[in-house]
Amino acid sequence: MNSYQSVISLFFFLLCISVSLTVELTFELPDNARECFYEEIESGTDFTVEFQVVTGGHYDIDFELIAPNKEVLYREVKKQYDSFSKKADVRGVYAACFSNEFSTFSHKLVYVDWQVGTEDPLPGLGEHLTAMTQMESSSHSLHENLNKVVDYQTHHRLRESQGRKRAEDLNERVFLWAVGETIAIIVIGIGQVVILRNFFSEKKPSQMMFS
């Protein structure tokens, strides 16, 4: 491995470390099902829950965010995507629940991003008592921009996946419609040929007597 590849590998390793504080997952939500995810949060900590339905049905689910004291902090019905941010009032386990109970046959694929707290500064920058140097300021700015790039890439991948799924569904429906039209045309054509042959075929005397 040359030096350039080593730098690239180190870069992606550091990038993975920098975003490891964010919980991201994609899960399948069956029809008539409800799934909850739990996170213990300290009092006074900021957190954000973001979700998006990637595939399935009309791309909508129900969402609830429940506090440790069972208070419903946020509720949305039949949403395709949404984001909710709040500062935790009490310490405890918070629950983010996703429901597909209103659907009787459509499975959903759901993306969830749960961010708790603020990200730690880069090593060596958090304990500064003086102004940062130009190199440190540039590193901090690059770090923040890379995090934004990761978020943008995630959302673009989700939209691309959603668009591809919709295109595949549309292509399947168009194909089935075309097959149905082809079968109908063939049946109508055969029926017309049979009817025309009956019009121009000569009947035998025995057939005319009983007709």
C-alpha positions, -999 to +999 in steps of 0.1 A: +000+000+000+015+034-010+015+065+011-016+080-007-037+049+001-025+050+037-036+086+040-070+078+025-075+048+048-066+069+078-090+096+067-119+072+065-110+056+098-110+090+115-143+099+097-159+067+111-148+076+146-161+111+143-196+100+133-198+070+157-217+090+183-247+090+160-270+060+160-281+053+124-300+022+113-324+010+086-350-016+096-380-034+081-414-027+097-439-054+088-476-047+083-497-045+115-465-041+135-450-016+159-412-012+167-396+009+195-360+019+200-347+031+233-319+055+244-309+066+279-304+103+279-291+126+307-312+156+318-303+187+299-289+169+269-300+179+234-311+151+211-326+148+176-346+119+161-350+119+123-367+092+102-376+085+066-396+058+050-375+044+022-398+019+006-432+003+010-469+012+005-476+049+004-443+056+022-459+066+055-458+055+091-469+067+126-443+080+150-442+086+187-415+098+210-421+088+246-404+103+277-393+081+307-424+093+326-446+079+298-454+114+285-458+115+247-434+143+236-442+141+199-467+122+177-472+122+140-496+101+119-488+088+084-457+107+078-431+099+051-402+117+068-398+140+098-373+153+124-377+163+160-353+180+183-355+186+221-336+190+253-342+162+277-361+174+308-356+143+329-329+116+330-341+082+318-348+059+289-366+076+259-385+055+234-389+063+197-418+041+184-427+035+148-461+020+139-474+004+107-505-010+123-528+008+099-514-012+070-527-047+063-502-058+036-475-033+030-440-038+046-420-006+051-383+000+051-375+028+076-343+048+081-337+063+116-310+087+127-309+093+165-283+119+176-277+125+214-257+153+228-231+174+210-201+160+192-168+162+210-143+186+196-112+174+177-084+162+199-063+191+211-090+218+203-113+214+233-089+225+260-077+256+242-073+287+264-061+309+236-073+316+201-068+287+177-041+289+151-050+291+114-042+254+110-064+244+140-092+266+127-089+251+093-090+216+107-121+224+128-138+238+098-129+208+076-142+185+103-176+202+104-179+203+067-171+166+064-198+158+089-222+178+067-211+160+036-218+127+054-253+138+062-259+150+027-246+118+012-269+098+035-300+117+025-291+116-012-286+078-009-320+075+007-337+096-020-319+077-047-330+044-032-366+056-028-366+069-064-352+037-078-379+017-059-406+039-073-392+036-108-391-002-105-427-003-092-438+019-121-419-002-146-435-034-133-470-019-135-463-006-171-450-041-180-481-058-166-504-033-183-486-039-216-489-077-212-526-073-205-531-052-235-512-077-257-533-106-245-565-086-250-555-077-286-547-113-294-580-126-280-600-099-299-581-107-331-588-144-328-624-137-320-628-115-351-612-141-373-636-168-360-666-145-365-656-136-401-650-172-410-685-181-398-700-153-420-683-165-452-684-202-447-710-221-467-735-241-448-743-277-458-779-286-467-782-307-435-771-276-415-795-254-433-825-277-426-818-276-388-809-239-388 
